[in-house]
């Protein structure tokens, strides 16, 4: 057990990660992780979810919209799709997601935004059909 796990950061991160992304998704990801990749999953859970997502300075909705913009800029569509679902879970509206992506077109480029729109539209349709 690492110091971060001992101080509760890992547990806080795991709880937050499950609340935002869904317990089923997180548990599936952790169950499938190889021994090689396990340290990375632990690092993300401890620091991204246990340290940053639990801070008081921004609410989860804002953090979700920021993630969508950053993942668009980076072109990380697998993570982007996961975080579209998380944004909906965190109370972001389709209009807010759309406006965030429109802003990325100006600052990150139209090709990046177009790809994000395609992925987001597919994910949002899946979310609507499972409600």
KEVEXRO-961938 format. One record per atom (N, C-alpha, C): residue in one letter; residue number from 0; x negated, y, z negated. Coordinates in nm, 4 decimals, decimal comma, padded with zeros to 6 digits. Last residue first. Example, Ala and Ser with C-alpha at 12.3 -4.5 7.8 and 13.67 -1.06 7.14 Angstrom:
<atoms>
+------+------+----------+----------+----------+
: baro : seza :       px :       py :       pz :
+------+------+----------+----------+----------+
:    S :    1 : -01,2850 : -00,2250 : -00,7080 :
:    S :    1 : -01,3670 : -00,1060 : -00,7140 :
:    S :    1 : -01,2900 :  00,0030 : -00,7870 :
:    A :    0 : -01,3190 : -00,5690 : -00,7800 :
:    A :    0 : -01,2300 : -00,4500 : -00,7800 :
:    A :    0 : -01,3200 : -00,3300 : -00,7800 :
+------+------+----------+----------+----------+
</atoms>
This chain:
<atoms>
+------+------+----------+----------+----------+
: baro : seza :       px :       py :       pz :
+------+------+----------+----------+----------+
:    X :  130 :  03,1982 :  00,6015 :  02,0803 :
:    X :  130 :  03,2630 :  00,6712 :  01,9668 :
:    X :  130 :  03,3979 :  00,6122 :  01,9375 :
:    X :  129 :  03,0790 :  00,5029 :  02,3016 :
:    X :  129 :  03,0709 :  00,4219 :  02,1803 :
:    X :  129 :  03,1332 :  00,4884 :  02,0595 :
:    X :  128 :  03,1017 :  00,6938 :  02,4973 :
:    X :  128 :  03,1752 :  00,5689 :  02,5176 :
:    X :  128 :  03,1719 :  00,4791 :  02,3944 :
:    X :  127 :  02,9313 :  00,8962 :  02,3990 :
:    X :  127 :  03,0762 :  00,9197 :  02,4109 :
:    X :  127 :  03,1547 :  00,7895 :  02,4232 :
:    X :  126 :  02,6808 :  00,7707 :  02,4235 :
:    X :  126 :  02,7296 :  00,8093 :  02,2910 :
:    X :  126 :  02,8808 :  00,8288 :  02,2949 :
:    X :  125 :  02,6645 :  00,7499 :  02,7021 :
:    X :  125 :  02,6641 :  00,6288 :  02,6193 :
:    X :  125 :  02,7191 :  00,6582 :  02,4803 :
:    X :  124 :  02,6603 :  01,0231 :  02,7648 :
:    X :  124 :  02,7707 :  00,9399 :  02,8137 :
:    X :  124 :  02,7794 :  00,8103 :  02,7325 :
:    X :  123 :  02,4160 :  01,0908 :  02,6472 :
:    X :  123 :  02,5401 :  01,1510 :  02,5958 :
:    X :  123 :  02,6627 :  01,0727 :  02,6426 :
:    X :  122 :  02,2406 :  00,9438 :  02,8116 :
:    X :  122 :  02,2515 :  00,9129 :  02,6684 :
:    X :  122 :  02,3825 :  00,9677 :  02,6121 :
:    X :  121 :  02,2807 :  01,0738 :  03,0607 :
:    X :  121 :  02,3035 :  00,9294 :  03,0462 :
:    X :  121 :  02,3250 :  00,8929 :  02,8990 :
:    X :  120 :  02,2059 :  01,3349 :  02,9959 :
:    X :  120 :  02,3411 :  01,3080 :  03,0441 :
:    X :  120 :  02,3764 :  01,1605 :  03,0284 :
:    X :  119 :  01,9351 :  01,2979 :  02,9269 :
:    X :  119 :  02,0321 :  01,3428 :  02,8261 :
:    X :  119 :  02,1748 :  01,3111 :  02,8694 :
:    X :  118 :  01,8249 :  01,2246 :  03,1760 :
:    X :  118 :  01,8199 :  01,1323 :  03,0622 :
:    X :  118 :  01,9259 :  01,1699 :  02,9585 :
:    X :  117 :  01,8774 :  01,4564 :  03,3298 :
:    X :  117 :  01,9223 :  01,3235 :  03,3742 :
:    X :  117 :  01,9289 :  01,2262 :  03,2565 :
:    X :  116 :  01,7529 :  01,6566 :  03,1754 :
:    X :  116 :  01,8971 :  01,6620 :  03,1988 :
:    X :  116 :  01,9498 :  01,5251 :  03,2405 :
:    X :  115 :  01,4868 :  01,5702 :  03,2009 :
:    X :  115 :  01,5522 :  01,5691 :  03,0700 :
:    X :  115 :  01,7034 :  01,5765 :  03,0833 :
:    X :  114 :  01,4470 :  01,6173 :  03,4748 :
:    X :  114 :  01,4362 :  01,4812 :  03,4212 :
:    X :  114 :  01,5057 :  01,4705 :  03,2854 :
:    X :  113 :  01,4774 :  01,8962 :  03,4754 :
:    X :  113 :  01,5673 :  01,8111 :  03,5539 :
:    X :  113 :  01,5656 :  01,6676 :  03,5037 :
:    X :  112 :  01,2614 :  01,9768 :  03,3150 :
:    X :  112 :  01,3983 :  01,9975 :  03,2685 :
:    X :  112 :  01,4972 :  01,9099 :  03,3450 :
:    X :  111 :  01,0457 :  01,9062 :  03,4811 :
:    X :  111 :  01,0570 :  01,8492 :  03,3466 :
:    X :  111 :  01,2006 :  01,8605 :  03,2958 :
:    X :  110 :  01,1007 :  02,0666 :  03,7111 :
:    X :  110 :  01,0964 :  01,9198 :  03,7179 :
:    X :  110 :  01,1107 :  01,8521 :  03,5814 :
:    X :  109 :  01,0966 :  02,3386 :  03,6040 :
:    X :  109 :  01,2203 :  02,2753 :  03,6498 :
:    X :  109 :  01,2102 :  02,1239 :  03,6591 :
:    X :  108 :  00,9110 :  02,4185 :  03,3084 :
:    X :  108 :  00,9211 :  02,3871 :  03,4499 :
:    X :  108 :  01,0472 :  02,3106 :  03,4838 :
:    X :  107 :  00,8946 :  02,5231 :  03,0595 :
:    X :  107 :  00,8215 :  02,3976 :  03,0838 :
:    X :  107 :  00,8225 :  02,3582 :  03,2311 :
:    X :  106 :  01,0405 :  02,7611 :  03,0582 :
:    X :  106 :  00,9116 :  02,7566 :  02,9896 :
:    X :  106 :  00,8292 :  02,6317 :  03,0184 :
:    X :  105 :  01,2705 :  02,7139 :  03,2134 :
:    X :  105 :  01,1938 :  02,8366 :  03,2308 :
:    X :  105 :  01,0530 :  02,8224 :  03,1743 :
:    X :  104 :  01,3592 :  02,4688 :  03,1215 :
:    X :  104 :  01,3364 :  02,4873 :  03,2652 :
:    X :  104 :  01,2494 :  02,6088 :  03,2904 :
:    X :  103 :  01,4075 :  02,5039 :  02,8537 :
:    X :  103 :  01,2847 :  02,4340 :  02,8920 :
:    X :  103 :  01,2563 :  02,4499 :  03,0409 :
:    X :  102 :  01,6557 :  02,6252 :  02,8643 :
:    X :  102 :  01,5413 :  02,7070 :  02,8239 :
:    X :  102 :  01,4103 :  02,6378 :  02,8618 :
:    X :  101 :  01,8076 :  02,4023 :  02,9293 :
:    X :  101 :  01,7986 :  02,5141 :  03,0243 :
:    X :  101 :  01,6787 :  02,6026 :  02,9915 :
:    X :  100 :  01,7809 :  02,2579 :  02,6918 :
:    X :  100 :  01,7178 :  02,2077 :  02,8142 :
:    X :  100 :  01,7090 :  02,3149 :  02,9220 :
:    X :   99 :  01,9304 :  02,4188 :  02,5198 :
:    X :   99 :  01,7896 :  02,3904 :  02,4897 :
:    X :   99 :  01,7173 :  02,3457 :  02,6160 :
:    X :   98 :  02,1792 :  02,4004 :  02,6443 :
:    X :   98 :  02,1102 :  02,5299 :  02,6376 :
:    X :   98 :  01,9613 :  02,5127 :  02,6063 :
:    X :   97 :  02,2349 :  02,1238 :  02,6015 :
:    X :   97 :  02,2258 :  02,1797 :  02,7360 :
:    X :   97 :  02,1486 :  02,3118 :  02,7366 :
:    X :   96 :  02,2493 :  02,1207 :  02,3240 :
:    X :   96 :  02,1483 :  02,0392 :  02,3925 :
:    X :   96 :  02,1264 :  02,0937 :  02,5334 :
:    X :   95 :  02,4687 :  02,2898 :  02,2896 :
:    X :   95 :  02,3383 :  02,3263 :  02,2318 :
:    X :   95 :  02,2247 :  02,2478 :  02,2972 :
:    X :   94 :  02,6665 :  02,1393 :  02,4217 :
:    X :   94 :  02,6314 :  02,2719 :  02,4706 :
:    X :   94 :  02,4951 :  02,3162 :  02,4162 :
:    X :   93 :  02,6845 :  01,9148 :  02,2617 :
:    X :   93 :  02,6342 :  01,8987 :  02,3982 :
:    X :   93 :  02,5926 :  02,0339 :  02,4546 :
:    X :   92 :  02,5655 :  02,0008 :  01,9301 :
:    X :   92 :  02,6691 :  01,9860 :  02,0321 :
:    X :   92 :  02,6036 :  01,9635 :  02,1683 :
:    X :   91 :  02,4229 :  01,8368 :  01,6534 :
:    X :   91 :  02,4042 :  01,9234 :  01,7704 :
:    X :   91 :  02,5150 :  01,8958 :  01,8710 :
:    X :   90 :  02,4374 :  01,6650 :  01,4364 :
:    X :   90 :  02,5414 :  01,7650 :  01,4540 :
:    X :   90 :  02,5220 :  01,8607 :  01,5697 :
:    X :   89 :  02,2657 :  01,4541 :  01,4148 :
:    X :   89 :  02,2393 :  01,5710 :  01,3299 :
:    X :   89 :  02,3366 :  01,6856 :  01,3530 :
:    X :   88 :  02,3574 :  01,2888 :  01,6163 :
:    X :   88 :  02,3759 :  01,2468 :  01,4764 :
:    X :   88 :  02,3593 :  01,3656 :  01,3822 :
:    X :   87 :  02,2558 :  01,4385 :  01,8299 :
:    X :   87 :  02,4011 :  01,4233 :  01,8134 :
:    X :   87 :  02,4320 :  01,3832 :  01,6692 :
:    X :   86 :  01,9832 :  01,4008 :  01,7816 :
:    X :   86 :  02,0392 :  01,5365 :  01,7821 :
:    X :   86 :  02,1908 :  01,5320 :  01,7630 :
:    X :   85 :  01,9576 :  01,1235 :  01,8148 :
:    X :   85 :  01,9346 :  01,1841 :  01,6839 :
:    X :   85 :  01,9932 :  01,3229 :  01,6741 :
:    X :   84 :  02,0016 :  01,1087 :  02,0906 :
:    X :   84 :  02,0940 :  01,0421 :  01,9972 :
:    X :   84 :  02,0805 :  01,1015 :  01,8568 :
:    X :   83 :  01,7747 :  01,2497 :  02,1649 :
:    X :   83 :  01,9078 :  01,3006 :  02,2043 :
:    X :   83 :  02,0119 :  01,2385 :  02,1125 :
:    X :   82 :  01,5719 :  01,0846 :  02,0690 :
:    X :   82 :  01,6001 :  01,2078 :  01,9957 :
:    X :   82 :  01,7264 :  01,2792 :  02,0440 :
:    X :   81 :  01,5737 :  00,8803 :  02,2574 :
:    X :   81 :  01,5978 :  00,8474 :  02,1161 :
:    X :   81 :  01,6387 :  00,9732 :  02,0398 :
:    X :   80 :  01,5022 :  01,0319 :  02,4832 :
:    X :   80 :  01,6329 :  00,9653 :  02,4758 :
:    X :   80 :  01,6699 :  00,9315 :  02,3319 :
:    X :   79 :  01,2383 :  01,1070 :  02,4089 :
:    X :   79 :  01,3416 :  01,2082 :  02,4336 :
:    X :   79 :  01,4802 :  01,1462 :  02,4196 :
:    X :   78 :  01,1027 :  00,8671 :  02,4105 :
:    X :   78 :  01,1244 :  00,9340 :  02,2823 :
:    X :   78 :  01,2333 :  01,0406 :  02,2958 :
:    X :   77 :  01,1157 :  00,8312 :  02,6909 :
:    X :   77 :  01,1660 :  00,7286 :  02,5987 :
:    X :   77 :  01,1971 :  00,7917 :  02,4637 :
:    X :   76 :  00,9995 :  01,0659 :  02,7987 :
:    X :   76 :  01,1429 :  01,0411 :  02,8141 :
:    X :   76 :  01,1962 :  00,9307 :  02,7246 :
:    X :   75 :  00,7937 :  01,2929 :  02,7679 :
:    X :   75 :  00,8041 :  01,1657 :  02,6945 :
:    X :   75 :  00,9506 :  01,1230 :  02,6882 :
:    X :   74 :  00,7031 :  01,5383 :  02,8644 :
:    X :   74 :  00,7480 :  01,4351 :  02,9573 :
:    X :   74 :  00,7600 :  01,2981 :  02,8944 :
:    X :   73 :  00,6383 :  01,7561 :  02,7135 :
:    X :   73 :  00,5403 :  01,6484 :  02,7196 :
:    X :   73 :  00,5771 :  01,5383 :  02,8190 :
:    X :   72 :  00,8694 :  01,9068 :  02,7380 :
:    X :   72 :  00,7412 :  01,9641 :  02,7810 :
:    X :   72 :  00,6356 :  01,8557 :  02,7990 :
:    X :   71 :  01,0505 :  01,7279 :  02,6199 :
:    X :   71 :  01,0645 :  01,7659 :  02,7602 :
:    X :   71 :  00,9314 :  01,8175 :  02,8131 :
:    X :   70 :  00,9556 :  01,7344 :  02,3617 :
:    X :   70 :  00,9459 :  01,6086 :  02,4354 :
:    X :   70 :  00,9677 :  01,6303 :  02,5846 :
:    X :   69 :  01,0191 :  02,0004 :  02,2950 :
:    X :   69 :  00,8792 :  01,9556 :  02,2987 :
:    X :   69 :  00,8637 :  01,8266 :  02,3780 :
:    X :   68 :  01,3018 :  02,0002 :  02,3120 :
:    X :   68 :  01,2218 :  02,0918 :  02,3938 :
:    X :   68 :  01,0776 :  02,0422 :  02,4058 :
:    X :   67 :  01,3655 :  01,8049 :  02,1230 :
:    X :   67 :  01,4082 :  01,7883 :  02,2619 :
:    X :   67 :  01,3258 :  01,8778 :  02,3544 :
:    X :   66 :  01,2575 :  01,9187 :  01,8902 :
:    X :   66 :  01,2023 :  01,7942 :  01,9432 :
:    X :   66 :  01,2405 :  01,7743 :  02,0892 :
:    X :   65 :  01,4300 :  02,1382 :  01,8593 :
:    X :   65 :  01,2875 :  02,1601 :  01,8853 :
:    X :   65 :  01,2246 :  02,0345 :  01,9449 :
:    X :   64 :  01,6651 :  01,9994 :  01,8017 :
:    X :   64 :  01,6569 :  02,0789 :  01,9242 :
:    X :   64 :  01,5121 :  02,1104 :  01,9602 :
:    X :   63 :  01,5895 :  01,8818 :  01,5536 :
:    X :   63 :  01,6270 :  01,7994 :  01,6681 :
:    X :   63 :  01,6146 :  01,8766 :  01,7995 :
:    X :   62 :  01,5480 :  02,1064 :  01,3927 :
:    X :   62 :  01,4356 :  02,0164 :  01,4209 :
:    X :   62 :  01,4660 :  01,9283 :  01,5424 :
:    X :   61 :  01,8103 :  02,2018 :  01,3850 :
:    X :   61 :  01,7052 :  02,2815 :  01,4477 :
:    X :   61 :  01,5865 :  02,1944 :  01,4831 :
:    X :   60 :  01,9321 :  01,9911 :  01,2444 :
:    X :   60 :  01,9806 :  02,0299 :  01,3770 :
:    X :   60 :  01,8712 :  02,1057 :  01,4523 :
:    X :   59 :  01,7989 :  01,9901 :  00,9984 :
:    X :   59 :  01,7790 :  01,8789 :  01,0914 :
:    X :   59 :  01,8265 :  01,9132 :  01,2321 :
:    X :   58 :  01,6591 :  02,3155 :  00,9205 :
:    X :   58 :  01,7573 :  02,2084 :  00,9055 :
:    X :   58 :  01,7342 :  02,1023 :  01,0134 :
:    X :   57 :  01,3470 :  02,4179 :  00,7850 :
:    X :   57 :  01,4379 :  02,4078 :  00,8993 :
:    X :   57 :  01,5381 :  02,2969 :  00,8715 :
:    X :   56 :  01,2293 :  02,4140 :  00,5239 :
:    X :   56 :  01,2221 :  02,5332 :  00,6088 :
:    X :   56 :  01,3133 :  02,5346 :  00,7295 :
:    X :   55 :  01,2145 :  02,1841 :  00,3650 :
:    X :   55 :  01,3322 :  02,2696 :  00,3547 :
:    X :   55 :  01,3385 :  02,3816 :  00,4591 :
:    X :   54 :  01,1093 :  01,8629 :  00,4956 :
:    X :   54 :  01,0819 :  01,9987 :  00,4471 :
:    X :   54 :  01,2100 :  02,0828 :  00,4500 :
:    X :   53 :  01,1472 :  01,6206 :  00,6136 :
:    X :   53 :  01,2093 :  01,6402 :  00,4825 :
:    X :   53 :  01,1827 :  01,7789 :  00,4238 :
:    X :   52 :  01,0005 :  01,6150 :  00,8477 :
:    X :   52 :  01,1463 :  01,6165 :  00,8586 :
:    X :   52 :  01,2150 :  01,6410 :  00,7237 :
:    X :   51 :  00,7327 :  01,6051 :  00,7298 :
:    X :   51 :  00,7815 :  01,7188 :  00,8083 :
:    X :   51 :  00,9349 :  01,7245 :  00,8121 :
:    X :   50 :  00,7147 :  01,3689 :  00,5643 :
:    X :   50 :  00,6545 :  01,4967 :  00,5255 :
:    X :   50 :  00,7180 :  01,6148 :  00,5994 :
:    X :   49 :  00,8535 :  01,1542 :  00,6728 :
:    X :   49 :  00,8476 :  01,1705 :  00,5277 :
:    X :   49 :  00,7933 :  01,3036 :  00,4813 :
:    X :   48 :  00,8283 :  01,1782 :  00,9552 :
:    X :   48 :  00,9597 :  01,1666 :  00,8919 :
:    X :   48 :  00,9568 :  01,1956 :  00,7426 :
:    X :   47 :  00,5518 :  01,2268 :  00,9970 :
:    X :   47 :  00,6538 :  01,2966 :  01,0751 :
:    X :   47 :  00,7869 :  01,2974 :  00,9999 :
:    X :   46 :  00,4344 :  01,0645 :  00,7804 :
:    X :   46 :  00,4048 :  01,2062 :  00,8023 :
:    X :   46 :  00,5129 :  01,2796 :  00,8815 :
:    X :   45 :  00,5518 :  00,8028 :  00,7600 :
:    X :   45 :  00,5046 :  00,8778 :  00,6438 :
:    X :   45 :  00,4962 :  01,0275 :  00,6703 :
:    X :   44 :  00,6147 :  00,7305 :  01,0258 :
:    X :   44 :  00,7170 :  00,7264 :  00,9212 :
:    X :   44 :  00,6768 :  00,8132 :  00,8021 :
:    X :   43 :  00,3654 :  00,7586 :  01,1491 :
:    X :   43 :  00,4793 :  00,8387 :  01,1950 :
:    X :   43 :  00,5874 :  00,8434 :  01,0874 :
:    X :   42 :  00,2191 :  00,5636 :  01,0030 :
:    X :   42 :  00,1780 :  00,7045 :  01,0044 :
:    X :   42 :  00,2947 :  00,7953 :  01,0442 :
:    X :   41 :  00,3597 :  00,3295 :  01,0679 :
:    X :   41 :  00,3528 :  00,3748 :  00,9286 :
:    X :   41 :  00,3154 :  00,5220 :  00,9211 :
:    X :   40 :  00,3094 :  00,3161 :  01,3414 :
:    X :   40 :  00,4475 :  00,3254 :  01,2930 :
:    X :   40 :  00,4512 :  00,3768 :  01,1488 :
:    X :   39 :  00,0312 :  00,2861 :  01,3293 :
:    X :   39 :  00,0886 :  00,4048 :  01,3931 :
:    X :   39 :  00,2331 :  00,4248 :  01,3484 :
:    X :   38 : -00,0018 :  00,0371 :  01,2036 :
:    X :   38 : -00,0521 :  00,1583 :  01,1379 :
:    X :   38 :  00,0056 :  00,2872 :  01,1990 :
:    X :   37 :  00,1220 : -00,1378 :  01,4040 :
:    X :   37 :  00,1841 : -00,1119 :  01,2733 :
:    X :   37 :  00,1296 :  00,0130 :  01,2047 :
:    X :   36 : -00,0144 : -00,2071 :  01,6331 :
:    X :   36 :  00,0594 : -00,0809 :  01,6341 :
:    X :   36 :  00,1201 : -00,0444 :  01,4982 :
:    X :   35 : -00,1279 : -00,4557 :  01,5600 :
:    X :   35 : -00,2124 : -00,3493 :  01,6139 :
:    X :   35 : -00,1433 : -00,2132 :  01,6014 :
:    X :   34 :  00,0895 : -00,6066 :  01,4919 :
:    X :   34 : -00,0051 : -00,5716 :  01,3852 :
:    X :   34 : -00,0963 : -00,4580 :  01,4312 :
:    X :   33 :  00,3770 : -00,4694 :  01,6614 :
:    X :   33 :  00,2641 : -00,5613 :  01,6492 :
:    X :   33 :  00,1758 : -00,5178 :  01,5327 :
:    X :   32 :  00,7233 : -00,4345 :  01,5946 :
:    X :   32 :  00,5903 : -00,3744 :  01,6016 :
:    X :   32 :  00,4814 : -00,4805 :  01,5819 :
:    X :   31 :  00,9783 : -00,5269 :  01,5602 :
:    X :   31 :  00,9085 : -00,5633 :  01,6833 :
:    X :   31 :  00,7636 : -00,5160 :  01,6880 :
:    X :   30 :  01,0648 : -00,4127 :  01,3248 :
:    X :   30 :  01,0585 : -00,5589 :  01,3328 :
:    X :   30 :  00,9765 : -00,6049 :  01,4537 :
:    X :   29 :  01,0691 : -00,1411 :  01,3869 :
:    X :   29 :  00,9731 : -00,1902 :  01,2879 :
:    X :   29 :  00,9574 : -00,3416 :  01,2939 :
:    X :   28 :  01,2786 : -00,1359 :  01,5753 :
:    X :   28 :  01,1444 : -00,0886 :  01,6099 :
:    X :   28 :  01,0396 : -00,1444 :  01,5151 :
:    X :   27 :  01,4925 : -00,2299 :  01,4183 :
:    X :   27 :  01,4511 : -00,3046 :  01,5369 :
:    X :   27 :  01,3083 : -00,2660 :  01,5773 :
:    X :   26 :  01,5081 : -00,0245 :  01,2305 :
:    X :   26 :  01,4768 : -00,1597 :  01,1848 :
:    X :   26 :  01,4298 : -00,2473 :  01,3012 :
:    X :   25 :  01,5779 :  00,1898 :  01,4019 :
:    X :   25 :  01,4538 :  00,1927 :  01,3237 :
:    X :   25 :  01,4138 :  00,0522 :  01,2810 :
:    X :   24 :  01,8284 :  00,1035 :  01,5081 :
:    X :   24 :  01,7154 :  00,1375 :  01,5959 :
:    X :   24 :  01,5826 :  00,1292 :  01,5199 :
:    X :   23 :  01,9772 :  00,0688 :  01,2694 :
:    X :   23 :  01,9585 : -00,0425 :  01,3630 :
:    X :   23 :  01,8376 : -00,0173 :  01,4536 :
:    X :   22 :  01,9830 :  00,3225 :  01,1515 :
:    X :   22 :  01,9121 :  00,2128 :  01,0850 :
:    X :   22 :  01,8827 :  00,0989 :  01,1813 :
:    X :   21 :  01,9301 :  00,6178 :  01,3291 :
:    X :   21 :  02,0130 :  00,4996 :  01,3097 :
:    X :   21 :  01,9312 :  00,3843 :  01,2541 :
:    X :   20 :  01,7951 :  00,8542 :  01,3340 :
:    X :   20 :  01,7901 :  00,7705 :  01,4538 :
:    X :   20 :  01,8783 :  00,6474 :  01,4460 :
:    X :   19 :  01,8589 :  00,9756 :  01,0828 :
:    X :   19 :  01,8593 :  01,0520 :  01,2084 :
:    X :   19 :  01,8729 :  00,9607 :  01,3303 :
:    X :   18 :  01,8470 :  00,7755 :  00,8879 :
:    X :   18 :  01,9618 :  00,8663 :  00,8920 :
:    X :   18 :  01,9716 :  00,9373 :  01,0259 :
:    X :   17 :  01,5954 :  00,6593 :  00,9393 :
:    X :   17 :  01,7181 :  00,5801 :  00,9569 :
:    X :   17 :  01,8411 :  00,6698 :  00,9676 :
:    X :   16 :  01,4318 :  00,8773 :  00,8726 :
:    X :   16 :  01,4265 :  00,8197 :  01,0074 :
:    X :   16 :  01,5527 :  00,7390 :  01,0362 :
:    X :   15 :  01,4916 :  00,9014 :  00,6006 :
:    X :   15 :  01,5240 :  01,0093 :  00,6940 :
:    X :   15 :  01,5288 :  00,9569 :  00,8367 :
:    X :   14 :  01,3920 :  00,6541 :  00,5037 :
:    X :   14 :  01,5320 :  00,6926 :  00,4833 :
:    X :   14 :  01,5739 :  00,7995 :  00,5845 :
:    X :   13 :  01,1237 :  00,6740 :  00,5795 :
:    X :   13 :  01,2054 :  00,5640 :  00,6303 :
:    X :   13 :  01,3536 :  00,5970 :  00,6160 :
:    X :   12 :  01,0454 :  00,8985 :  00,4290 :
:    X :   12 :  01,0403 :  00,9000 :  00,5751 :
:    X :   12 :  01,1273 :  00,7927 :  00,6365 :
:    X :   11 :  01,0743 :  00,8024 :  00,1712 :
:    X :   11 :  01,1520 :  00,9203 :  00,2147 :
:    X :   11 :  01,1587 :  00,9260 :  00,3671 :
:    X :   10 :  00,8830 :  00,5935 :  00,1873 :
:    X :   10 :  01,0247 :  00,5638 :  00,1604 :
:    X :   10 :  01,1151 :  00,6794 :  00,2009 :
:    X :    9 :  00,6475 :  00,7433 :  00,2328 :
:    X :    9 :  00,6914 :  00,6426 :  00,3296 :
:    X :    9 :  00,8401 :  00,6129 :  00,3112 :
:    X :    8 :  00,6366 :  00,8996 : -00,0009 :
:    X :    8 :  00,6494 :  00,9639 :  00,1298 :
:    X :    8 :  00,7000 :  00,8650 :  00,2349 :
:    X :    7 :  00,5862 :  00,7815 : -00,2452 :
:    X :    7 :  00,7247 :  00,7881 : -00,1995 :
:    X :    7 :  00,7437 :  00,8482 : -00,0617 :
:    X :    6 :  00,3296 :  00,7332 : -00,3222 :
:    X :    6 :  00,3906 :  00,8582 : -00,3688 :
:    X :    6 :  00,5331 :  00,8777 : -00,3161 :
:    X :    5 :  00,2708 :  00,4923 : -00,1938 :
:    X :    5 :  00,2832 :  00,4925 : -00,3390 :
:    X :    5 :  00,3513 :  00,6188 : -00,3888 :
:    X :    4 :  00,2426 :  00,5767 :  00,0667 :
:    X :    4 :  00,3520 :  00,4857 :  00,0344 :
:    X :    4 :  00,3768 :  00,4862 : -00,1156 :
:    X :    3 :  00,0147 :  00,7319 :  00,0368 :
:    X :    3 :  00,1391 :  00,7962 :  00,0808 :
:    X :    3 :  00,2596 :  00,7071 :  00,0500 :
:    X :    2 : -00,1752 :  00,5408 : -00,0339 :
:    X :    2 : -00,1397 :  00,6443 : -00,1309 :
:    X :    2 : -00,0070 :  00,7105 : -00,0935 :
:    X :    1 : -00,0574 :  00,2179 :  00,0899 :
:    X :    1 : -00,1361 :  00,3403 :  00,0977 :
:    X :    1 : -00,0937 :  00,4376 : -00,0107 :
:    X :    0 : -00,0850 : -00,1186 :  00,0000 :
:    X :    0 :  00,0000 :  00,0000 :  00,0000 :
:    X :    0 : -00,0890 :  00,1242 :  00,0000 :
+------+------+----------+----------+----------+
</atoms>
